[in-house]
Amino acid sequence: MDGYVYTPRDMRSAPAAAKMAPASPGDSSSDSQTQGSPRGETLAHISSELAKITANMLSRADKAEMLAEIRTAIREEVIEVRKDLTALEHRVEALEADRAQTGISSVARTATKNNGLL
């Protein structure tokens, strides 16, 4: 890896010598929330690899190898996102159960208070 981030716009409009220049920070297509995070770094890496493939800077065998690596990275990201989603679903269920229990408790307290037991 050469560390450069190539954007599709760079590949279409720049002369061959300029294609090797790094993209400016404003050209990054990654979301500001993901920049600096492991997921953001993965997405930036995938974007860079795809741009190199698009630019025809590599041999067919190199492209096939890079695509295989990208597919693997995407699969791993999907697995992580699914784990995050499952954890969030469990958290929501726990919060809903807690809310339901709290609602029952408050109703019981109110009924007890109204009956003069408190």
Phi and psi in degrees as GROMACS dihedral restraints (atoms count N, CA, C in turn):
[ dihedral_restraints ]
;  ai    aj    ak    al  type     phi  dphi    fc
    3     4     5     6     1   -97.4    20    10
    4     5     6     7     1    -6.2    20    10
    6     7     8     9     1    86.1    20    10
    7     8     9    10     1    -2.6    20    10
    9    10    11    12     1   -86.6    20    10
   10    11    12    13     1   148.5    20    10
   12    13    14    15     1  -108.2    20    10
   13    14    15    16     1   114.4    20    10
   15    16    17    18     1   -99.3    20    10
   16    17    18    19     1   133.4    20    10
   18    19    20    21     1  -106.1    20    10
   19    20    21    22     1   153.7    20    10
   21    22    23    24     1   -56.9    20    10
   22    23    24    25     1   -35.6    20    10
   24    25    26    27     1   -62.7    20    10
   25    26    27    28     1   -40.0    20    10
   27    28    29    30     1   -61.8    20    10
   28    29    30    31     1   -40.8    20    10
   30    31    32    33     1   -69.9    20    10
   31    32    33    34     1   -34.1    20    10
   33    34    35    36     1   -79.9    20    10
   34    35    36    37     1   -38.1    20    10
   36    37    38    39     1  -103.7    20    10
   37    38    39    40     1   -20.3    20    10
   39    40    41    42     1   -88.9    20    10
   40    41    42    43     1   146.5    20    10
   42    43    44    45     1   -66.4    20    10
   43    44    45    46     1   163.8    20    10
   45    46    47    48     1   -54.3    20    10
   46    47    48    49     1   -42.2    20    10
   48    49    50    51     1   -66.3    20    10
   49    50    51    52     1   -35.6    20    10
   51    52    53    54     1   -75.6    20    10
   52    53    54    55     1   -17.2    20    10
   54    55    56    57     1   -64.2    20    10
   55    56    57    58     1   -20.9    20    10
   57    58    59    60     1   -85.2    20    10
   58    59    60    61     1    -9.2    20    10
   60    61    62    63     1   -76.3    20    10
   61    62    63    64     1   145.0    20    10
   63    64    65    66     1   -68.1    20    10
   64    65    66    67     1   149.9    20    10
   66    67    68    69     1   -72.1    20    10
   67    68    69    70     1   149.1    20    10
   69    70    71    72     1   -73.0    20    10
   70    71    72    73     1   156.9    20    10
   72    73    74    75     1   -56.3    20    10
   73    74    75    76     1   -31.6    20    10
   75    76    77    78     1   -72.7    20    10
   76    77    78    79     1   -14.5    20    10
   78    79    80    81     1   -85.3    20    10
   79    80    81    82     1    -7.1    20    10
   81    82    83    84     1   -64.4    20    10
   82    83    84    85     1   134.1    20    10
   84    85    86    87     1   -91.8    20    10
   85    86    87    88     1    -1.6    20    10
   87    88    89    90     1   -77.5    20    10
   88    89    90    91     1   149.7    20    10
   90    91    92    93     1   -68.8    20    10
   91    92    93    94     1   145.2    20    10
   93    94    95    96     1   -63.4    20    10
   94    95    96    97     1   -25.2    20    10
   96    97    98    99     1   -73.1    20    10
   97    98    99   100     1   -24.5    20    10
   99   100   101   102     1   -98.4    20    10
  100   101   102   103     1   -11.8    20    10
  102   103   104   105     1   -64.1    20    10
  103   104   105   106     1   133.2    20    10
  105   106   107   108     1    87.0    20    10
  106   107   108   109     1   -15.7    20    10
  108   109   110   111     1   -88.6    20    10
  109   110   111   112     1   159.6    20    10
  111   112   113   114     1   -56.6    20    10
  112   113   114   115     1   -39.9    20    10
  114   115   116   117     1   -66.5    20    10
  115   116   117   118     1   -40.7    20    10
  117   118   119   120     1   -64.2    20    10
  118   119   120   121     1   -39.1    20    10
  120   121   122   123     1   -65.9    20    10
  121   122   123   124     1   -39.2    20    10
  123   124   125   126     1   -63.5    20    10
  124   125   126   127     1   -45.5    20    10
  126   127   128   129     1   -64.9    20    10
  127   128   129   130     1   -39.0    20    10
  129   130   131   132     1   -64.8    20    10
  130   131   132   133     1   -40.0    20    10
  132   133   134   135     1   -63.3    20    10
  133   134   135   136     1   -45.4    20    10
  135   136   137   138     1   -61.3    20    10
  136   137   138   139     1   -44.2    20    10
  138   139   140   141     1   -60.0    20    10
  139   140   141   142     1   -42.9    20    10
  141   142   143   144     1   -63.1    20    10
  142   143   144   145     1   -44.7    20    10
  144   145   146   147     1   -64.5    20    10
  145   146   147   148     1   -42.9    20    10
  147   148   149   150     1   -64.0    20    10
  148   149   150   151     1   -38.4    20    10
  150   151   152   153     1   -64.9    20    10
  151   152   153   154     1   -38.7    20    10
  153   154   155   156     1   -63.7    20    10
  154   155   156   157     1   -41.7    20    10
  156   157   158   159     1   -63.5    20    10
  157   158   159   160     1   -43.3    20    10
  159   160   161   162     1   -62.8    20    10
  160   161   162   163     1   -34.3    20    10
  162   163   164   165     1   -77.2    20    10
  163   164   165   166     1    -0.6    20    10
  165   166   167   168     1    55.2    20    10
  166   167   168   169     1    37.5    20    10
  168   169   170   171     1   -90.3    20    10
  169   170   171   172     1    -4.2    20    10
  171   172   173   174     1  -125.5    20    10
  172   173   174   175     1   160.5    20    10
  174   175   176   177     1   -72.7    20    10
  175   176   177   178     1   165.5    20    10
  177   178   179   180     1   -59.9    20    10
  178   179   180   181     1   -41.1    20    10
  180   181   182   183     1   -64.8    20    10
  181   182   183   184     1   -41.9    20    10
  183   184   185   186     1   -63.2    20    10
  184   185   186   187     1   -40.0    20    10
  186   187   188   189     1   -63.8    20    10
  187   188   189   190     1   -43.7    20    10
  189   190   191   192     1   -61.4    20    10
  190   191   192   193     1   -42.6    20    10
  192   193   194   195     1   -64.5    20    10
  193   194   195   196     1   -43.2    20    10
  195   196   197   198     1   -65.9    20    10
  196   197   198   199     1   -39.6    20    10
  198   199   200   201     1   -63.3    20    10
  199   200   201   202     1   -38.5    20    10
  201   202   203   204     1   -63.1    20    10
  202   203   204   205     1   -41.7    20    10
  204   205   206   207     1   -64.8    20    10
  205   206   207   208     1   -39.4    20    10
  207   208   209   210     1   -65.5    20    10
  208   209   210   211     1   -43.8    20    10
  210   211   212   213     1   -58.6    20    10
  211   212   213   214     1   -42.9    20    10
  213   214   215   216     1   -62.9    20    10
  214   215   216   217     1   -44.6    20    10
  216   217   218   219     1   -62.9    20    10
  217   218   219   220     1   -40.3    20    10
  219   220   221   222     1   -65.8    20    10
  220   221   222   223     1   -44.1    20    10
  222   223   224   225     1   -58.9    20    10
  223   224   225   226     1   -43.1    20    10
  225   226   227   228     1   -63.7    20    10
  226   227   228   229     1   -39.8    20    10
  228   229   230   231     1   -64.2    20    10
  229   230   231   232     1   -42.0    20    10
  231   232   233   234     1   -60.7    20    10
  232   233   234   235     1   -43.0    20    10
  234   235   236   237     1   -60.6    20    10
  235   236   237   238     1   -44.9    20    10
  237   238   239   240     1   -64.5    20    10
  238   239   240   241     1   -41.1    20    10
  240   241   242   243     1   -65.0    20    10
  241   242   243   244     1   -40.7    20    10
  243   244   245   246     1   -63.7    20    10
  244   245   246   247     1   -39.4    20    10
  246   247   248   249     1   -62.4    20    10
  247   248   249   250     1   -44.7    20    10
  249   250   251   252     1   -60.8    20    10
  250   251   252   253     1   -43.1    20    10
  252   253   254   255     1   -63.3    20    10
  253   254   255   256     1   -44.0    20    10
  255   256   257   258     1   -61.7    20    10
  256   257   258   259     1   -43.3    20    10
  258   259   260   261     1   -62.2    20    10
  259   260   261   262     1   -41.1    20    10
  261   262   263   264     1   -66.0    20    10
  262   263   264   265     1   -39.8    20    10
  264   265   266   267     1   -61.9    20    10
  265   266   267   268     1   -42.0    20    10
  267   268   269   270     1   -64.2    20    10
  268   269   270   271     1   -38.9    20    10
  270   271   272   273     1   -64.5    20    10
  271   272   273   274     1   -43.0    20    10
  273   274   275   276     1   -62.2    20    10
  274   275   276   277     1   -44.1    20    10
  276   277   278   279     1   -59.9    20    10
  277   278   279   280     1   -42.0    20    10
  279   280   281   282     1   -65.2    20    10
  280   281   282   283     1   -41.2    20    10
  282   283   284   285     1   -66.4    20    10
  283   284   285   286     1   -39.6    20    10
  285   286   287   288     1   -64.6    20    10
  286   287   288   289     1   -41.4    20    10
  288   289   290   291     1   -64.2    20    10
  289   290   291   292     1   -41.9    20    10
  291   292   293   294     1   -63.5    20    10
  292   293   294   295     1   -42.3    20    10
  294   295   296   297     1   -63.4    20    10
  295   296   297   298     1   -42.8    20    10
  297   298   299   300     1   -63.3    20    10
  298   299   300   301     1   -42.3    20    10
  300   301   302   303     1   -65.4    20    10
  301   302   303   304     1   -41.5    20    10
  303   304   305   306     1   -63.9    20    10
  304   305   306   307     1   -40.0    20    10
  306   307   308   309     1   -62.8    20    10
  307   308   309   310     1   -41.5    20    10
  309   310   311   312     1   -65.4    20    10
  310   311   312   313     1   -42.5    20    10
  312   313   314   315     1   -63.0    20    10
  313   314   315   316     1   -42.5    20    10
  315   316   317   318     1   -68.5    20    10
  316   317   318   319     1   -35.8    20    10
  318   319   320   321     1   -65.1    20    10
  319   320   321   322     1   -43.0    20    10
  321   322   323   324     1   -63.5    20    10
  322   323   324   325     1   -41.6    20    10
  324   325   326   327     1   -64.1    20    10
  325   326   327   328     1   -43.2    20    10
  327   328   329   330     1   -63.7    20    10
  328   329   330   331     1   -44.4    20    10
  330   331   332   333     1   -63.2    20    10
  331   332   333   334     1   -42.2    20    10
  333   334   335   336     1   -65.2    20    10
  334   335   336   337     1   -42.7    20    10
  336   337   338   339     1   -64.6    20    10
  337   338   339   340     1   -43.4    20    10
  339   340   341   342     1   -67.3    20    10
  340   341   342   343     1   -26.2    20    10
  342   343   344   345     1   -86.8    20    10
  343   344   345   346     1     3.5    20    10
  345   346   347   348     1    77.8    20    10
  346   347   348   349     1    17.3    20    10
  348   349   350   351     1   -86.9    20    10
  349   350   351   352     1   -15.0    20    10
